Amino acid sequence: MRRICMGEVCLLLASGTAMISGCLIEGEYLPDLTTRQAGTDGTFWAVCGDGVREGDEACDDGNAVLGDGCDTACAIEPCFVCMEIPPGQSQCGSTCDAALGQQCWEGACVSCADGVQNGGETGVDCGGGCASCLGDACLDGASCASGHCADGVCCTEACTDDCMSCNAAGVCTGVPIGEEDGLCGGTSSCNGKGACKKIAGEPCVFSKECLSLQCIKGTCI
């Protein structure tokens, strides 16, 4: 860059650029400065990425990189806020709180714990990039939003009691009456209400012991 001083005024010249600057000491060294671009008609326009916000620039952080808050056209990117520190140069930061698991989705900060189905979730705060929803296949509770994996699906609860199983909707419910869950043993069967009851032909004292609720002469019928 060439520097020409005339009394108190210095004219800095470079290919395609021009700037008028105060001159404290004639011949004093000043570093090259990136300034506004000059057109053939003598007008100037802002240079995005030069670290000086001017003209119609919403921000200028001194680079032309996407994802840092100020894009390649010097527009503020979604979920970012930019301030001028020092004056003229933009410093941008995300408005999403990573500590809360927030991420930017369609211009808004969302998370897997905001109580709203968003961000590609398949249910409220589950699916997509979040933990699996009720009824989704699972191997352990850690992969489920509910924290419970039972009978191969994410479930509302641990569902480990006798004659209880998790259905396709992920709800823990009683094994249908007359079916075996592997815990009752060969002499009993599930009563549909989460309990094992004796099948016909088994000895009994009270009717409530029997699947049929009938104990006749010491035998379930």
KEKE-3310 file (N, C-alpha, C; in steps of 0.2 Angstrom, whole numbers, plus 5000, padded with zeros to 4 digits):
npx = (5004:5003:5007:5003:5007:5000:5003:4993:4985:4984:4984:4980:4984:4979:4978:4963:4957:4954:4957:4955:4965:4969:4985:4997:5011:5022:5025:5024:5023:5010:5000:4994:4977:4962:4949:4934:4928:4931:4921:4921:4914:4917:4910:4908:4907:4902:4914:4912:4918:4929:4930:4924:4909:4898:4888:4875:4877:4873:4882:4899:4912:4925:4928:4923:4915:4903:4892:4897:4890:4889:4886:4892:4887:4887:4876:4866:4866:4853:4848:4858:4867:4874:4887:4895:4911:4928:4921:4913:4918:4911:4906:4900:4888:4880:4862:4857:4857:4869:4872:4859:4856:4851:4848:4849:4835:4826:4827:4825:4828:4829:4825:4827:4819:4809:4796:4789:4785:4797:4811:4813:4809:4799:4789:4783:4797:4804:4812:4819:4832:4832:4830:4822:4804:4789:4785:4794:4807:4819:4834:4839:4835:4841:4841:4828:4816:4808:4815:4813:4814:4805:4800:4806:4802:4801:4795:4781:4784:4794:4788:4789:4782:4773:4763:4762:4765:4773:4764:4762:4760:4768:4764:4762:4753:4741:4744:4734:4719:4721:4733:4750:4764:4777:4781:4771:4771:4767:4755:4747:4739:4739:4727:4723:4723:4735:4740:4744:4734:4727:4724:4711:4707:4717:4722:4713:4708:4701:4690:4695:4708:4708:4708:4696:4688:4682:4680:4678:4674:4687:4695:4700:4689)
npy = (4994:5011:5027:5043:5059:5074:5088:5088:5078:5061:5051:5035:5023:5009:4995:4996:5001:5014:5026:5040:5047:5053:5061:5059:5060:5064:5052:5042:5025:5015:5000:4990:4992:4984:4990:4998:4993:5000:5006:5007:5019:5027:5026:5017:5001:4989:4977:4961:4952:4958:4962:4974:4981:4988:4998:4989:4978:4965:4960:4958:4948:4946:4936:4924:4913:4899:4895:4901:4911:4923:4924:4920:4931:4941:4941:4938:4922:4910:4907:4914:4928:4943:4955:4971:4970:4974:4990:4990:4978:4962:4950:4935:4924:4909:4907:4896:4885:4874:4867:4863:4855:4860:4864:4871:4873:4875:4889:4891:4887:4871:4857:4840:4840:4850:4848:4849:4843:4843:4848:4836:4826:4811:4810:4818:4825:4814:4801:4803:4813:4811:4801:4785:4783:4778:4761:4759:4749:4741:4738:4741:4751:4763:4768:4773:4786:4785:4778:4765:4748:4735:4719:4720:4732:4750:4756:4761:4759:4748:4735:4722:4713:4698:4691:4703:4713:4722:4731:4734:4747:4752:4752:4746:4732:4720:4702:4694:4684:4668:4665:4662:4668:4664:4664:4660:4646:4628:4625:4636:4651:4666:4679:4690:4702:4704:4694:4677:4663:4647:4634:4624:4609:4610:4609:4618:4630:4641:4650:4661:4658:4651:4652:4652:4656:4648:4636:4620:4608:4607:4608:4617:4622)
npz = (5000:4996:5003:5004:5011:5014:5022:5035:5031:5026:5012:5008:4997:4987:4976:4969:4980:4992:5005:5016:5029:5045:5048:5059:5061:5048:5036:5045:5049:5045:5047:5033:5028:5027:5017:5011:4996:4980:4967:4949:4946:4956:4968:4984:4992:5005:5011:5014:5027:5031:5044:5048:5051:5040:5029:5022:5030:5042:5051:5054:5055:5052:5044:5031:5034:5036:5049:5061:5066:5059:5042:5025:5018:5027:5035:5050:5057:5059:5076:5082:5090:5087:5092:5093:5096:5097:5093:5078:5073:5073:5085:5087:5095:5100:5103:5109:5122:5126:5137:5141:5132:5120:5103:5087:5077:5063:5065:5079:5096:5102:5112:5119:5130:5131:5131:5119:5103:5092:5081:5073:5081:5084:5093:5108:5114:5111:5100:5084:5085:5099:5114:5112:5109:5118:5115:5105:5098:5109:5118:5131:5145:5145:5132:5130:5132:5142:5151:5153:5148:5142:5138:5126:5121:5123:5138:5149:5162:5173:5173:5178:5186:5190:5177:5170:5156:5143:5131:5113:5112:5122:5134:5151:5155:5160:5157:5146:5151:5156:5149:5149:5157:5159:5172:5181:5182:5179:5185:5186:5179:5171:5176:5169:5176:5182:5190:5196:5195:5200:5189:5182:5191:5200:5218:5230:5243:5245:5234:5228:5225:5213:5195:5189:5199:5206:5219:5222:5233:5237:5225:5211:5198)
capx = (5000:5006:5005:5005:5005:5000:5002:4989:4981:4987:4980:4983:4982:4981:4974:4956:4955:4956:4955:4958:4966:4973:4992:5000:5018:5023:5030:5023:5021:5003:4999:4989:4970:4957:4944:4928:4930:4929:4919:4923:4911:4919:4907:4911:4903:4905:4917:4910:4923:4935:4930:4921:4902:4896:4883:4869:4880:4871:4887:4905:4917:4932:4929:4917:4914:4897:4892:4900:4885:4889:4887:4896:4884:4887:4870:4867:4863:4848:4850:4864:4866:4880:4888:4902:4917:4927:4916:4915:4919:4906:4908:4893:4887:4874:4857:4855:4861:4872:4871:4852:4855:4847:4851:4845:4830:4821:4827:4823:4832:4824:4829:4823:4816:4806:4789:4786:4787:4800:4818:4814:4806:4793:4784:4785:4804:4807:4812:4823:4839:4831:4829:4816:4798:4786:4783:4799:4811:4825:4838:4840:4831:4845:4839:4821:4815:4804:4820:4811:4813:4802:4798:4809:4800:4801:4788:4779:4787:4799:4784:4792:4778:4770:4757:4762:4769:4772:4761:4765:4760:4773:4760:4762:4747:4740:4744:4727:4717:4722:4739:4756:4770:4783:4782:4766:4772:4763:4749:4744:4739:4737:4720:4721:4724:4742:4741:4744:4729:4727:4720:4706:4710:4722:4719:4712:4705:4697:4688:4699:4714:4707:4707:4689:4685:4677:4684:4673:4677:4695:4698:4698:4685)
capy = (5000:5017:5032:5050:5063:5081:5092:5085:5073:5056:5047:5028:5020:5002:4993:4995:5004:5021:5028:5046:5046:5058:5059:5063:5062:5063:5047:5037:5019:5012:4994:4990:4991:4982:4995:4997:4992:5006:5004:5011:5025:5031:5024:5012:4996:4986:4971:4956:4948:4963:4964:4981:4981:4994:4998:4985:4972:4965:4958:4956:4945:4946:4930:4922:4906:4898:4891:4904:4916:4928:4920:4923:4937:4945:4941:4934:4916:4908:4905:4917:4935:4946:4961:4974:4971:4981:4993:4989:4970:4958:4944:4931:4918:4905:4908:4890:4883:4867:4863:4861:4850:4864:4864:4876:4869:4880:4896:4891:4883:4866:4851:4834:4841:4856:4847:4850:4838:4847:4845:4830:4821:4807:4810:4823:4824:4807:4799:4807:4813:4810:4794:4782:4784:4772:4756:4758:4743:4743:4733:4743:4757:4769:4770:4775:4792:4783:4775:4758:4744:4729:4714:4722:4739:4756:4755:4766:4757:4742:4730:4715:4709:4692:4692:4709:4714:4729:4730:4737:4755:4754:4752:4740:4730:4713:4697:4691:4679:4661:4665:4660:4673:4660:4665:4657:4639:4624:4624:4642:4655:4673:4681:4696:4707:4704:4689:4670:4659:4640:4631:4618:4602:4611:4609:4624:4631:4647:4651:4667:4655:4648:4656:4652:4659:4643:4630:4615:4602:4607:4608:4622:4619)
capz = (5000:4996:5008:5002:5016:5012:5028:5041:5028:5022:5007:5007:4990:4985:4970:4969:4987:4994:5012:5019:5036:5048:5048:5065:5059:5041:5034:5050:5046:5047:5043:5028:5031:5022:5017:5007:4989:4976:4960:4943:4946:4962:4974:4988:4995:5010:5010:5019:5030:5032:5051:5049:5049:5037:5024:5024:5033:5048:5055:5050:5060:5049:5039:5027:5036:5039:5056:5067:5068:5053:5036:5020:5016:5032:5038:5056:5056:5064:5083:5084:5091:5086:5095:5090:5101:5098:5089:5071:5072:5076:5089:5087:5100:5099:5108:5112:5128:5125:5144:5142:5126:5115:5097:5083:5072:5060:5068:5086:5100:5104:5116:5120:5136:5131:5131:5113:5098:5087:5080:5070:5085:5082:5098:5112:5117:5110:5093:5080:5089:5106:5116:5109:5112:5120:5110:5100:5100:5113:5121:5138:5147:5143:5125:5130:5135:5149:5155:5154:5142:5144:5133:5119:5119:5128:5142:5154:5168:5173:5171:5179:5190:5187:5173:5167:5150:5140:5124:5107:5113:5127:5141:5155:5156:5162:5152:5145:5155:5153:5145:5153:5156:5161:5179:5185:5183:5175:5188:5187:5173:5172:5177:5166:5181:5184:5195:5194:5198:5199:5184:5184:5193:5206:5224:5233:5249:5243:5227:5225:5222:5206:5189:5187:5205:5209:5222:5224:5236:5237:5218:5206:5192)
cpx = (5004:5003:5008:5003:5005:4998:4999:4985:4985:4982:4984:4980:4984:4976:4967:4953:4957:4953:4958:4959:4970:4980:4995:5007:5019:5027:5029:5021:5014:5002:4993:4982:4966:4951:4938:4931:4927:4927:4922:4920:4912:4915:4910:4905:4906:4909:4916:4916:4929:4935:4928:4914:4900:4891:4877:4871:4876:4876:4893:4911:4924:4933:4923:4916:4907:4897:4894:4896:4884:4891:4891:4894:4884:4880:4870:4863:4858:4851:4856:4863:4873:4881:4895:4906:4923:4922:4918:4915:4915:4909:4901:4894:4880:4869:4855:4860:4863:4871:4864:4851:4851:4851:4846:4841:4825:4821:4826:4827:4827:4829:4824:4820:4812:4798:4785:4789:4790:4807:4818:4811:4800:4788:4787:4792:4806:4807:4817:4830:4838:4831:4823:4810:4795:4784:4789:4804:4817:4828:4839:4836:4835:4844:4832:4821:4811:4809:4819:4811:4811:4799:4800:4806:4801:4794:4787:4783:4791:4795:4787:4788:4775:4764:4756:4766:4768:4769:4764:4765:4765:4770:4760:4755:4746:4740:4737:4726:4718:4729:4745:4761:4777:4785:4777:4768:4767:4756:4745:4744:4737:4729:4718:4722:4730:4743:4740:4738:4729:4722:4716:4710:4715:4719:4718:4708:4699:4696:4693:4706:4714:4706:4700:4685:4680:4681:4678:4676:4684:4698:4695:4694:4686)
cpy = (5006:5022:5039:5055:5070:5085:5087:5079:5068:5052:5040:5025:5013:5000:4992:4998:5011:5023:5035:5045:5051:5056:5063:5065:5060:5057:5041:5031:5017:5005:4994:4988:4989:4987:4993:4997:4998:5003:5009:5018:5030:5030:5018:5007:4992:4979:4966:4952:4952:4965:4971:4981:4988:4993:4994:4978:4971:4963:4958:4954:4944:4940:4929:4915:4905:4894:4895:4910:4921:4924:4923:4929:4942:4946:4936:4928:4914:4905:4908:4925:4938:4953:4964:4975:4969:4984:4992:4982:4966:4952:4941:4925:4915:4907:4902:4888:4875:4863:4860:4856:4854:4864:4868:4871:4874:4886:4896:4886:4878:4861:4845:4834:4847:4855:4848:4845:4843:4844:4838:4824:4817:4807:4816:4822:4817:4806:4804:4807:4812:4803:4791:4783:4777:4767:4755:4752:4745:4737:4735:4749:4763:4772:4773:4781:4791:4780:4767:4754:4737:4725:4717:4729:4744:4756:4760:4765:4750:4736:4723:4711:4703:4694:4699:4710:4720:4728:4734:4745:4757:4755:4746:4738:4722:4708:4694:4685:4672:4660:4664:4665:4670:4661:4661:4649:4635:4623:4630:4646:4662:4675:4687:4702:4708:4700:4682:4667:4652:4638:4626:4612:4603:4611:4616:4624:4636:4648:4656:4664:4652:4653:4657:4655:4654:4637:4626:4609:4601:4607:4614:4619:4624)
cpz = (5000:5000:5006:5007:5013:5018:5033:5038:5025:5018:5006:5001:4989:4979:4972:4976:4988:5001:5014:5026:5039:5049:5054:5064:5052:5040:5040:5047:5049:5043:5038:5031:5025:5022:5012:5000:4985:4969:4955:4943:4952:4968:4978:4990:5000:5008:5015:5021:5031:5040:5052:5047:5046:5032:5026:5027:5040:5053:5051:5055:5058:5045:5035:5028:5038:5045:5062:5069:5062:5047:5031:5017:5021:5035:5044:5055:5061:5071:5085:5086:5090:5089:5092:5096:5098:5093:5082:5069:5076:5079:5090:5092:5099:5105:5111:5117:5128:5131:5145:5136:5121:5109:5092:5078:5070:5063:5075:5089:5103:5108:5116:5127:5137:5131:5125:5108:5092:5085:5077:5075:5082:5087:5102:5116:5117:5102:5090:5083:5096:5108:5113:5113:5114:5114:5105:5103:5104:5116:5129:5139:5145:5137:5125:5134:5142:5154:5157:5148:5144:5138:5126:5117:5124:5131:5147:5161:5168:5171:5172:5184:5186:5183:5171:5161:5147:5133:5119:5108:5118:5134:5144:5157:5158:5156:5152:5149:5152:5150:5151:5152:5158:5168:5184:5186:5179:5178:5189:5180:5175:5172:5173:5170:5184:5190:5192:5198:5196:5194:5186:5186:5199:5212:5227:5240:5248:5236:5224:5223:5215:5201:5187:5193:5208:5212:5225:5226:5236:5231:5214:5200:5186)
residu = (MET:ARG:ARG:ILE:CYS:MET:GLY:GLU:VAL:CYS:LEU:LEU:LEU:ALA:SER:GLY:THR:ALA:MET:ILE:SER:GLY:CYS:LEU:ILE:GLU:GLY:GLU:TYR:LEU:PRO:ASP:LEU:THR:THR:ARG:GLN:ALA:GLY:THR:ASP:GLY:THR:PHE:TRP:ALA:VAL:CYS:GLY:ASP:GLY:VAL:ARG:GLU:GLY:ASP:GLU:ALA:CYS:ASP:ASP:GLY:ASN:ALA:VAL:LEU:GLY:ASP:GLY:CYS:ASP:THR:ALA:CYS:ALA:ILE:GLU:PRO:CYS:PHE:VAL:CYS:MET:GLU:ILE:PRO:PRO:GLY:GLN:SER:GLN:CYS:GLY:SER:THR:CYS:ASP:ALA:ALA:LEU:GLY:GLN:GLN:CYS:TRP:GLU:GLY:ALA:CYS:VAL:SER:CYS:ALA:ASP:GLY:VAL:GLN:ASN:GLY:GLY:GLU:THR:GLY:VAL:ASP:CYS:GLY:GLY:GLY:CYS:ALA:SER:CYS:LEU:GLY:ASP:ALA:CYS:LEU:ASP:GLY:ALA:SER:CYS:ALA:SER:GLY:HIS:CYS:ALA:ASP:GLY:VAL:CYS:CYS:THR:GLU:ALA:CYS:THR:ASP:ASP:CYS:MET:SER:CYS:ASN:ALA:ALA:GLY:VAL:CYS:THR:GLY:VAL:PRO:ILE:GLY:GLU:GLU:ASP:GLY:LEU:CYS:GLY:GLY:THR:SER:SER:CYS:ASN:GLY:LYS:GLY:ALA:CYS:LYS:LYS:ILE:ALA:GLY:GLU:PRO:CYS:VAL:PHE:SER:LYS:GLU:CYS:LEU:SER:LEU:GLN:CYS:ILE:LYS:GLY:THR:CYS:ILE)
# end
